Amino acid sequence: MALDRKIRYGMVGGGPGAFIGDIHRSAAALNGEMVLVAGAFSSDPEKSRRPFR
């Protein structure tokens, strides 16, 4: 099924340093049709704002 636009998604958990977060973001980006637009990556707001590597 071809879409006219990318699928926008959000994540809960999986912030900087979390192994599984990297795996999920990488898998979602494989075909280039999904884009991460929002997330609550940590219960610590400062940690949640840190950029991914």
C-alpha positions in Angstrom: 0.0 0.0 0.0 1.7 3.2 -1.1 1.1 6.4 0.9 1.3 10.0 -0.3 3.1 10.9 2.9 5.3 9.4 5.7 3.7 7.7 8.7 4.3 9.9 11.8 4.8 8.1 15.1 5.7 8.7 18.7 7.5 6.6 21.2 7.2 6.1 25.0 10.5 5.0 26.5 13.7 4.1 24.7 15.6 7.3 25.3 19.4 7.9 25.1 21.3 4.9 26.4 18.4 2.4 26.1 19.3 -0.4 23.8 15.8 -1.3 22.7 15.0 2.3 21.7 17.8 2.3 19.1 16.5 -0.9 17.7 12.9 0.3 17.3 13.9 3.6 15.8 16.3 1.9 13.3 13.6 -0.6 12.3 11.0 2.1 11.8 13.5 4.0 9.6 14.5 1.1 7.4 12.2 1.8 4.4 12.2 5.6 4.9 8.4 5.8 5.2 8.1 6.6 8.9 9.3 9.6 10.9 9.5 10.0 14.7 7.6 13.2 15.6 7.1 12.9 19.4 8.1 11.0 22.4 8.3 10.7 26.2 11.7 8.9 26.3 12.4 9.1 30.0 10.6 10.0 33.2 13.4 12.6 33.7 12.5 15.6 31.5 16.2 16.6 31.0 17.2 13.1 30.0 14.2 12.9 27.6 15.4 16.0 25.8 18.9 14.7 25.0 19.5 14.0 21.4 20.0 10.5 20.1 23.4 9.5 18.7 
